Amino acid sequence: MFVRKFLIIIISCFFYGNLANAGFEGSGKITLNETVLKYFKLYLSTKDHNKGEGAARHGRGWYFFVAESGEEFGYTYCQQGAQCVMDPIPARNFCKKNVKKYLKRKEKCYLFAQQRTIKWGGQRIRIPNNASPAEIEEILRENGFIE
């Protein structure tokens, strides 16, 4: 009896881990505008994500969502020295809120990157830790995300 319950729990955890981000990843042609590009570079850095937060403004980006038009975004980061839970929902909600506020319309938001890996269209494009802003732009250009 115990072994059976244990196996069910292990199998459930395996499937949950694989499906945790299912449905969030975007696909298809997308071109990021200048504003989204600017903030994607900020997301990849560890500096000044939120100037009003004092020392908590520094940290690593966790999730970066983009509106289907490529004109708006939302992201979350883990504050330096904090224990963070990897949850994509807040980043998606920030994106939806920004679309409504700045674009004045409804659009779906999809996962573009998780930490330093672009996951758009099922790709796994890793951005190196030491990549300069020019190198980041080149990676995005090579993969058709900017013109």
C-alpha positions in Angstrom: 0.0 0.0 0.0 2.7 2.5 1.0 4.8 1.6 -2.1 1.8 2.2 -4.4 1.2 5.7 -2.9 4.9 6.5 -3.0 5.0 5.6 -6.7 1.9 7.7 -7.5 3.5 10.7 -5.8 6.8 10.2 -7.7 5.0 9.9 -11.0 2.8 12.9 -10.3 5.9 15.0 -9.4 7.5 14.0 -12.7 4.6 15.0 -14.8 4.0 18.2 -12.8 7.6 19.3 -13.3 7.3 18.8 -17.1 4.0 20.6 -17.4 4.7 23.5 -15.0 5.3 25.9 -17.9 3.2 24.2 -20.5 0.9 26.7 -22.3 3.0 29.7 -21.4 5.6 29.5 -24.1 5.0 31.6 -27.2 5.6 30.6 -30.8 5.5 32.0 -34.3 7.0 35.2 -35.7 7.6 38.0 -33.3 9.5 41.2 -33.5 10.4 43.0 -30.3 10.1 46.8 -30.4 12.7 49.1 -29.0 11.1 49.4 -25.6 10.8 45.6 -25.1 14.4 45.2 -26.3 15.6 47.8 -23.8 13.9 46.1 -20.9 14.9 42.6 -22.0 18.6 43.8 -21.7 17.7 45.2 -18.3 16.1 41.9 -17.4 19.3 40.0 -18.3 21.4 42.3 -16.1 21.6 42.1 -12.3 21.4 45.9 -11.9 18.6 48.2 -10.9 15.3 46.5 -11.7 13.3 48.7 -9.4 15.0 51.9 -8.3 12.6 52.4 -5.4 13.5 49.2 -3.7 16.8 50.1 -2.2 19.2 47.1 -2.0 16.4 44.8 -3.2 16.5 46.4 -6.6 19.3 44.1 -7.7 18.8 40.5 -8.8 18.5 38.0 -11.6 15.6 37.9 -14.0 13.3 34.8 -13.6 10.6 35.1 -16.3 10.2 37.5 -19.2 6.8 37.6 -21.0 6.0 39.4 -24.2 2.7 40.4 -25.7 1.9 38.6 -28.9 2.5 41.8 -30.9 6.0 42.2 -29.4 5.0 45.7 -28.2 4.8 45.2 -24.5 6.3 43.0 -21.8 6.3 42.0 -18.1 9.0 40.3 -16.1 10.0 39.2 -12.6 13.3 39.0 -10.9 14.7 37.4 -7.8 16.1 39.9 -5.4 19.7 39.4 -4.5 20.1 37.2 -1.5 16.4 36.3 -1.4 14.8 32.8 -1.6 12.5 32.9 -4.6 9.8 30.6 -5.9 9.8 30.1 -9.6 6.3 31.1 -10.6 5.6 32.5 -14.1 2.2 33.9 -13.3 3.3 37.3 -11.8 5.3 38.0 -14.9 2.5 37.1 -17.2 0.1 39.3 -15.1 2.5 42.3 -15.3 2.6 41.8 -19.1 -1.2 41.8 -19.4 -1.5 44.8 -17.1 1.1 46.7 -19.2 -0.8 45.8 -22.5 -4.0 47.1 -21.0 -2.4 50.3 -19.6 -0.1 51.3 -22.4 -1.5 49.7 -25.6 -5.2 50.1 -24.5 -6.2 46.7 -25.9 -6.3 43.0 -25.0 -3.5 40.8 -26.1 -2.2 37.5 -24.8 1.2 37.4 -23.2 3.6 34.5 -23.7 6.8 33.3 -22.1 9.8 34.6 -24.1 12.6 33.8 -21.7 13.2 31.9 -18.4 16.3 33.2 -16.6 18.9 33.5 -19.4 17.3 31.1 -21.9 15.0 32.2 -24.7 12.2 29.7 -25.0 10.1 31.2 -27.8 8.9 28.7 -30.3 10.3 25.7 -28.4 13.9 27.0 -28.8 16.5 26.9 -26.1 18.7 29.9 -26.9 21.1 30.5 -24.0 22.4 34.1 -23.4 25.9 34.0 -21.9 26.3 35.6 -18.5 29.0 38.0 -19.8 27.2 39.0 -23.0 27.3 42.7 -23.8 24.2 44.6 -24.9 25.6 44.5 -28.5 26.0 40.7 -28.2 22.5 40.3 -26.9 21.2 42.3 -29.8 23.2 40.1 -32.2 21.7 36.9 -30.7 18.2 38.3 -31.0 18.9 39.5 -34.6 20.3 36.1 -35.7 17.2 34.4 -34.4 14.7 36.9 -36.0 13.5 38.6 -32.8 14.7 42.1 -33.9 15.3 43.7 -37.2 
